[in-house]
């Protein structure tokens, strides 16, 4: 048992099985590439095995309980589990998990869409056609004959899972899925035995659990994933509150469940549930209340990524087990490192939500993560392929792309040297960590990894040039020097009140930007000199919040994409009057879907923030910003006060060094913003791939 995290490391019994520790994953459907012909691919099996080998006690995986055909293929590809013909395809999933002493539970895919027969298309079904959000597809009301088919599919799927060697089944009755729609007073206005009082609204869930129990016997665990607090509202009224949920618990336990796996809200909920602004452990108050009346183990999930918070939640008796998915996507070895008292080795989730944005928001496969490149095609192998020869690799730049490349190249057995122009590693992450504190986790991880791998040599304060490369003659160069900031060509852009994101980055690297005005010159130079010796994102964040320089009040931000929005959040919370100008149609246009709604909503509600969309900045004066906004009524002139103007338009490719190096005859692999500006996850993946190609 771990000494640092004794509660997390302790086994626990769930029904007839024992979890080796208190960490489990919640269900998911990773999508294209993980499933082919309705069966798991080797990529999927390796995904499961990585996590089982990483000591995950219980893995929950989504399966398809109804038949899909080429004519009616459905949504995300899922392993089929609709009848006995599917058993052979599912068995390898259980085998790779059991190989490492883990447990595997299947969750029949009864969330948003369903179909009663193979020759129909999937569509949303429910107790009635009541909508939660405008623009949603109306639910197809289920008749009694549909309910009978639905229950039969559920039971058949559970039996198939049992025959395939799975260790249990999870009944999805939360997040706004079909059973949740029956359970919630916000979406159920039926007048038959499945509507009205709680006893009737919970009836379908109870019947499903009881009929599964009858089919699988007493020794096959049944989990239920449900949402005690729904945070939804319709014309019928509000969804369940925690007080309502306490009354649901006895129904579920009497029906025969072995574990409560709690989700928060619905997918349609309008408040933040899983974004970076939600603190770790925030939702454990819900599991604490449920634990007060439950006799079965209780799982808390949603925004559980910090092992110290996880341990505290268990220590305080707020839950019995910690559930989650993002911590496992970020680091498959998370439980192993926790149990072995190695928290410094953890590759913690930075809550960038790339996984959610891609899989849930855009219907894509799970291929990118801000901190873990080994998703998607990379999982066709269990590790990066070893290099047949010990090649010498020069890595230019130490941002996420360069550092990902360095660790991967070292793992392959290559001779790696990182050259960084600044006085410390991190690239643009040094700056983004000021506005997004979670990014500091990535900096901490890489610093520890470099210390733990002295074979990776790091040379600071040394920019890579053609002359350096020709002198060193490496076998390959991985170019990860970042992009160049997009500018704006308007009168006043060179004024002393104008700063860019690269001004901050230059100062962090100890190189003061050249700015007009004696005060600017003194402050930028002093700041750069100080930061040569001391810098943490936390220190810079506190200073930025409190100091009137370099961000004054009021402040105008030119650019309503992700960089401008992240800065806008910081200045909003610091109390500065903030004016955000976006030339396109939407502020937050490139912000991930998980964050965009909440970010835009916060700006609209904040008394100190104004956003201007379809607004082209035309001039910057020493005290104002002028713009022309396109409105349905025509052009509208805008002028706002601004002590500081920040140009935050993101990056464009930076290919000058690439062009120089290509004539040296040495293979060059550009990654990250220098060749294709993107997000941290894109750079992390590109760095890994480049290191594998060397």
N, C-alpha and C positions, 0 to 999 in steps of 0.2 A: 504494500500500500504506500502511495506517495506521502512524503512528509510535508510538502508544501501545500498539496491539494488532497488531503486525506478523504474528504467527503466525495469529491469527484472520482477518486480512485476506488471507492468501496463498491463491492458487488451488491446487486439488489435482485430480489426474486419478483418476477412478473408472471403471474399464473403458474404454469408448469416449467418455465424456463428461468435461468439466472443470467442476468446481464453482468459481464465481468467488471464493468465500471458504470458510472452514471451518465455517460455521453452517448446520445443516439442522433441519427440524422432524420430529418423529416422528409416527406415524399417529394419526388420530382419526376419530370419527364424531360430528359436531356436532348431529345430531338434527333434530327437527321444525322446519320453516321453512327449513331449508337444502336439503331434498330434497322434491320433489313429483312424484307419479307415477313414482317411481324415477329421477328426473332432477334434476340440480342446479338450484336456483333462482338468480335474480339475486343474492339475499342470499349464497348460497354462492360464486358467482363473484366477488362483491365482496370477500368474506373472503379468497379466494385471491389476488386481484389486489393487495389492500392489502399482503400479505406479500411478494409478488413485487416490487412497487414499492419495498418496504422493503429490497430487496437480499438476501432470503433465498436462499441458493445452491440449496438443494434442498428441496422440499416433498413430504412423504409423505402420501398421503391414502387413507383406507379406501374400498373399493368392495365391492359385493356380488357374489360369484361364482356365486350360485344364484338361480333365479327366485323372486320373491315374488308372490303373488296376493292379491286382496281377501279371499279365503277363508283364506289362510295368509300374513298380512302380515309376520310376524317382529317383531324388536325395533327398534332404532334405525333410522330411515330412512337408506338409503344409496344412492348412485348405482349403478344396475344395470350389471353388466359380465359377464353370463352367456353372451351370444352376440353375433353380429354386429349384431343389431338394436339393440344398446346403443351402438354406436360413435358415432352422431350426437349422442346425449345427453352423451357424455363429452368430445367434441372441444372444446366451449367451455372446459372446465376447463384443458386444455393450452394453448389459445390465450391465455387471460388471463395465465397464468404466463409463457409464452414472450414475450409482449408486452414484458416487462421483463427479459428475459435470464435468467429463472430456469429451473429444471428441476423436472419433476413426475413423481413415482413413485407408482404405485398399489399398495396392499396388499390383496389378496383377504381378505375377512373370514372367516377360519378361526380364530377365537379360541375362544370358549366353546361356541357352539351351531352346529349344521349340519343340513342336510337333504339327502338324496340325490335328491329329486325335488320338483317344484313343488307337487304336491298333498299334501305332508306338512307337519307343523309342525316348527319348529326345536327341537332339544333337544341336550343335551350328549352328545357321542360321544367315544370314546377306545379305547385298546387293550383295556381291561377295565373292570370296574365298581368298581375300587378308589377309595376316597374319601380326600381330604386332610383335610376338615373335617366334623365331625358336622353333620347337617342339610342337607348338599349334596344336590342331585339326583344320583343315581347316573349314571355315564357309561354310555351304551349301547355295548356292545362291538361294534367294527366287524369284520364278516366280510370275507373276501377280495373279495367282489363289491362291498362298500361302499368298500373301499380303492381299487378300480379306478375307481369313479365319482368318488371324492374327487380322485384324481390328474387325472382327465380335466377336472373342473371347474377345477382349479388351472391347468392348461395352457391351457384355452380362455380363461379370464379373462386370463391373461398376453398371449395373442395379441390379444384384444380391446383391451387397453390399448395395445399396440404400434400397432394399426391406428388407434386414436383419437388418436395423436400423443403419448402419454405417453413419458417418457424412460427408463423402467425399471419393474421390478416388484419388490416386496419380499415375500419368503416369511416368513410369521410362524411361527416355531418356538420362541417363548418365552412368558413370562408365564402359563404354565399352559394355553396353547391346545392344540388337538388334536395338532399335531406334537410339542409339548413333552410331552404325556402319553405319547406313544410313546417319546420320547427318555429320559424320566426313569425311573430304577429304582424311584422311589416309587410310580409308577402303572402300570407295565407288568409284568404277570406272565404274558404270553403264552408259549406254548411252540413257536410256529411260527417262520417266518423273520423275523418282526417283533418277537420277544421274546427275552429272555435276555441274551447278551453285548452290549456296546456296538455292535459291528458290525451286529447285528440291530436294536437299538433305534433306531439312527440311519438305518436302511435307508429308511424311508418318506420322511424329509426328503431324503435323497440322491436317491431316485428322483424326487421332485417337482422338485428342482433340475435334474437331468439332462434330464428330459422337457421342462421349460420351455426349457432351453437349446437343445435340438434343435428346438423349435417356433419360437423367436424369432431364432435365429442368434447369431453371436458378438458383434454390435455393440449388443445391447440389454442394458443392465446388469441384473444380478440381485443384489439385496441380501438378506441374511438377518437377521432380527431374532430373536435368541435370548438365552436366560438362562444364562450360564455358571455362576452360583451361584443355586440355586433356593430355599433356605431353606424347604423343606417336608419333611414326614415323614408316613409312613403306616404301616400294619401291615406293609408290605413293607420298610420302612427309610427312610433319608434320601434326599433328592434329590441332584442333582449338587453337588459342591464344586468349587472352582477347579481342583484337581488332576484331577478327572474331565474338566472342561471342556477342559483343554489337549489331551486326546486326541481331542476332537470336532473341533477346528479343521481337521486335515488332511482329514477326511471331507468337510467342507463345501467346502473349497477345491478338492479334487480333483473334486467334483461340478460346479464351474463358477461359483461365486459371485464377485462383484466387490467386496463390502464386508461387513464384520461390523458390524451395528448392535446394540449390546449393551443388553439390559434387565437389571434386577436383580430376582431373585425372581419369584414368581408373584403374581397378584392375591389369592391366598389366603394369602400369607405373613403370619406373625403379628408380625414385627419391623417397625419403622418404615422405610419406603423413601423416601418423598417428602415427609414432613411438615416443618414449620418447624424441628423439633429436629434434623433431619439437615443437616449442614453442606454448603455448596456444595463440590463436588469430592470428596465422601466416597467415592464409588464408583469413582473413577478408578483405584484399585489393581487393580480387576478388568480394566479395559481394558489397563492396563500389563502384566499377566500374559499376557493374550491376545496383545498385540502382540509379546511375546517369542517367540512361535512362529508367528504369522501372517505371511503374505506379502502379504496384501491389506490395504487401509486399515481402520482400526478406529475405531468411533464410541463415545464414552462419553456416557451420558445419565443421567437421574434426578438431580434437584436440581442442575441447572446453570443458575443464574440470574445469576451475577455475572461480568461480562466479565473482571475482573482474575484471578479464579480460573480461568476458561476459558483465558485466555492462559497462565497458569502451567502448567496441565495439558498444553497443547500444547508449551510450551517445555521441560518436563521429559520429553517423549517418552512420556507416559502414554496418549496417544491421537492420532489423526490429524485427527479431526473432532469437533465438539461437537454433539450432538443434544439436542433438548428440544422441549417444546411450550409450557409455561407462560410462558417468557420471551417467546415469540412472541405468545401470547394477550394478555399484558400490554402489549406494545409491538410492533406489526407492523414498525416502523422500526428495531428493535434492531440488525440487521446494518449498516444504512446509517449509523447513528450511531456504531457501533464503527469502521467503515472510515473514516469522516470525522473520527475523533478527537473525538467529542462525547459523552463518557461522562456529562457533567453533564446532558445532555438525556434520558438514558435513563429510561423509566418502568418501573422494575424490579418484577418480581413480588414480592409480599409474602408469598407462600406461605400464603395463607389457605385454599387448596384449595377455593375455591368452585366452580371449574371441575370438578375431580374429583368433588366431593361431588354436584353436580347431574347430570353426565353419566354417571359410572360408578356412583356410589352410589345415585342416585334415578331414573336412566333419563330425565332431563329433557334439554332442548336446551341448548346452550351459549349462554347469554344474559347471564350476569353474571360480572364479574371485579372484584376489589377495586380495581383501578386503571384499568381500561379499560371505559368504558360502551358502546363501539361494538361490541356483539355482539348477535346476534339481529336483531330488526326494524330496529335502527339501521343495519344494513349494507345495507338496501335502497337507501340512498344512499351515495355514496362520501365524503361529508362532511356536516357539519351544514348545513342550508339557510340561505343568506344572508338577512339581514333586509332587507325592502324599504325600511325607514326606520331611521334611527339613534335608536332608543328609549333612554331613560335607565332603567337597571335598578339597583335597590338590592338588595343581597344581605345578608341579616341572618344572620351566623354564618359562621365560616371552618373548619368541619369538612369532611370528605370531600364531603358533599353541596353545601355552599356553594362550595367551591373548584372542584369539577367543573362547577358551574353557571357560575362566573365565567369559566373558561377557554373553555367552550363559547360563552357569550354574546359574549365578545370575538371569538372566531373567526367568529361570525355578523355582526360589525360593530356590536354594540351598545355603548352607553356604560355601563361597569360600575364600580360602587363597592361594595366590601365594607366592612361595619361589623362590627367584632368587639368584644365586651364586654371581653375580656381583653387582656393586654399582648402577646400573640403569637398567631399563627395556629395552626390545627390542630384546634380543638374537642376532642372526647373522644379523638382520636388522640394528643394530647399525653400522655394518661394510659395508653392502651392500649399505647403504645410502650414503657412501662416493663416491662410484663409480656410483651409480644410484640415483641422487638427488631426483627423484620422490618418492623413498621409504621413504624419510623423512616425507612425508605426512602421512604415516601409523603410524610412531612413534608419530607424533603430535596428531593424532586422538586418539590413545590408551592412551596417557598421559592425554588427556582431559577426556576421558571416565572413567578412573580410579579415577580422581579427582571428577567427577560427580556422582560416585557410591561408596561412602565411605563404603558401606557394603562389598565390595571386599577388603579384607585385603592384603597388600603387605609387605612381609618381605624380605629385601635386604641383600646382603652379607652373605647369608645362604644357602649353598648347601644342597640338599636333600640327606640324607643317609638312610640306613636301620634303624639305631638307631633312627633317628628323626621320621621316620614313625611309628616305634613300640612305641615310646613315645607318639605321638599325637593320634594314633589309629583313623585316619579318616575313613569314610565309603567307600571312594574311592580315588585313586591316578590317576591323569592324568599326564603322564610322557611326557614332552616336552623339554628335555634337549639338543636337537640338536645332530648332528652326530659328528664323529671324522674325521679329515682330512685324505684323502688318501695320502700316502707317496710314495717315490721312493727310491729304494735300489741301489744306485750307489756310487762309490767312490767320496768323497768330499761333500756329501749331508749334513754333519754336520759342514761344514765350516762356518766361521763368515760372509761370504757374502750371505748366504742362509737364506731366511725367508719363512714362510708359512702363509696362511690366518689365522690360529689360533694364530700365534704370534701376529698379529694385534688385534684379538679379545681378547686375554689374556691381552694385554696392555690396551685396552679399558675398561676391567673389573678390572683394577688396579692390575694385577698380571704380573709382568715382566717375559717374557720367558727367560730361561737360554740359553745364547749364548756365544760362545768363543770370546775373545778379550776384552780389557779394555774399548775401545770406545763403543763397543756394550753394555757392562754391564752398563756403566754410562748412555748412552742414553736411553736404554730400561727402566732402573729403574727410571730415571727422568721423562720419558714420562708416565709411569704407575702411578707415584705419582701425577703428574699434573692432569692426566685424572680422578683421583679419585674425584676431586673437580670440574672440568669443562670439558665439552665435548659437542660439537654439530657436526653433520656430515658436516655442511658447513665449520666450523672452520677446521676440519680435512682435508677436501677437499682442501681448500686453502693452508694449511700447506704441504700437500702431493704434490701439484702442484709446490710449490716454494722451498721446502726444499730438500737438497741433501741427507737427511737421513729420513727414512730408505730405500727409493727407490733411488738408485743412477742412474748414466747415464754413459754408456749404461746399459740396463736392459734386462735380459733373463727371459721369462715366460715359465715354463714347465707346459703344459696343455692348449689345445686350445678349451676346452669346455666353457660354459657360464662364470664361474669364471675368467678364464684366459682372455677371450675376453673382459669382463667388465673392468678388470684391464688394458688390452692392450689399450682400448679406452682412459682411463685416461692418461696413459703414452704417448700415441700418441699425444694427445692434449697438453700435457705439454712440448712437444718438445724433450723428451728423445728418444734416439735410442732404438728401441724395437724389440726384437727377440722372436717370439712365436713358441714353439715346440709342435707339436701334434703327438702322436704315431699312431693315426688312420688316416683315409683317408681325413677327412675334418676338417679344423679349423671352429669352430662354429657348430659342429655336433648336439649339443643339444640346440642351441639357437632357439627360436621360429621363425617360417617362416616369420613373419612380419618384424623381425629385421635382420635375417641371411644374406640375400642378401646385404642389405645396409652396414652391419658391415663388411662383407668380402670385399665388393667393396671399402670401406673406407681404409681398411688395404692395399689393392693392390695399391691404388692411393697415399697413404702417402709416402713421401720420407724417412721417419724415421722408417718405419715398414717393417720387413721381416717375413714371415710365412714359416714354414717348416712342411709339412704334411708327414705322413708315416715316421716320424723321431723319433727314439728311442734314448733318452739321455743316454750316456754311462759313462760320467765322468764330474764332476764339479771341476774346479781348482779355486784358489784364484782370477783369472782374466778372465777365459774363461769357456765356456760350449762346450762339445764335444758330437757329436751325429752321428748316422748312419742313413742315409735316404735311403729308398727303392725307387728306380726309375725304369722305364722301361728298362734302360740300366744296372741295377744292383745296388749294394750297393755304396752309395756315402758318404764319410766322410765329416763332417761339424764341423767347429770350429769357434765360434764367441766370441768376447769380451763381458764381462759382469762384471760390478762393483757390481751389485746386481742380485741374482738369486731368483725368486719367484716360489715356488712349489704351483700351483693352480689347483689341480686335483679333486677338489670337496670333497664330504663327503662319508663316508660309515657308516652303522648302528652302533649305540652305545648302546649295549644291556646289558652291565655289571650290571647296576643298576636294570634294568628290571628283570634280572635273580635273583638278590638278593631279590627283593621285592615280587616276586611271591610265595616265601615260607612263607610269613607273613600271608597268608590267607585273605589279604585285596585285593579287586579287583583293578587291575592296567590296565590302558588304555594308551598304548604308542601311540604317535602321532608325525607326522613330521619326521625330518631327523633322529631321534634316532632309528626309526624302518624302515623307507623307505625314503631315501634322495630324495628330489624333489624340487619344487619351492614354492614360498610364497603361491600361490593359493592352492597347495596340503595341506600345513600345516594349512591354514585357514579353509579349508573344514574338515580336519581330526579333528581339535580341536572342531569344532561345533558338529560333529557327536559323538565324545566321550562324550561331555557334555550332549548330548541328551540320551546317553545310560546309564548314571549313574542312 
